[in-house]
């Protein structure tokens, strides 16, 4: 489903990614690890189509509608409520019965009580939970998750463990983390960036 | 649902989101209103007595252009804050809808500022005729059409406060010429046609190129 060959990414004179090749089959789970600054975020941005490689090729067999992405930024409007954010994205992603789907996700991620609160009042962990809701809203076939456990408390991390376990094998997942033990049993492919 | 209905729905949802954000944060419109009113008041006292109407119209357009610039400089701030622009870019909707939604919201803010500015101008300087008002309307559309695109380009760069005026002001010169011309010329209809043509050309250009501005 995803094939990257000889990927290199430069930002000016700085090389963020050097000669990376990998492949992930449909319903596979690629676990990306590496030290800080090794290019994990850059690689995931290439997979999501948010950046183009300076050299090499990447082929992703998925439309934009099939992609769910969680990055370092939550990709949310801070002055909209949790529900308003999900309704806006639900509209843009053509989610049928988006109100019900949004409510179900907010409930599942423990944000139902805070659904009418603005994101600017959320803690970092709550914002990350909402970013996960946004990424899962349209039931994507491909999930690109850049350090999704960041800022989650124990309950939130456990919730994400269960979510990933349910999705693994059914969806294609590309996930970067500094805590590979957490998802190691789910991974079908591994990529260590140096 | 037809693709046109979906596109229109996306544009309306995106523009409504901007209006809702402004109603809550009140970041842009109060600043624009205060700026345009204070500028006209300062011009009123700075302009020597007996100065003609032509000069006054020029000052009105200085006030409008810089008020618009103030609004445009903040137009993409909500998208910058939480990385929301990337969220919109990843969505499967037509990316030009993002530009059009922003253009409509910016136009609403500028129109609100002009609803205050034009009576203030009439009070301080001279009455405004219907052709001059039509010039303001057409030029405002042009300002927002091209301004929203340039503001998106500037928002992606580090020196956005410098880059936006550098890009916007040269392209706004024809709008000033058309707006002033519609206000003071006996042949105002020609200037209105010119402004209409400018709006059409730059609307098509902005609509077609926005995708390349927000993607790598």
Interface residues (C-beta under 8 A of the other chain):
Chain A: X48 X49 X50 X51 X52 X63 X64 X65 X67 X69 X71 X72 X73 X74 X75 X76 X77 X78 X79 X80 X84 X88 X89 X91 X92 X93 X94 X118 X119 X134
Chain B: X6 X9 X10 X13 X14 X17 X20 X21 X24 X25 X78 X81 X82 X83 X84 X86 X87 X88 X89 X90 X91 X92 X93 X215 X216
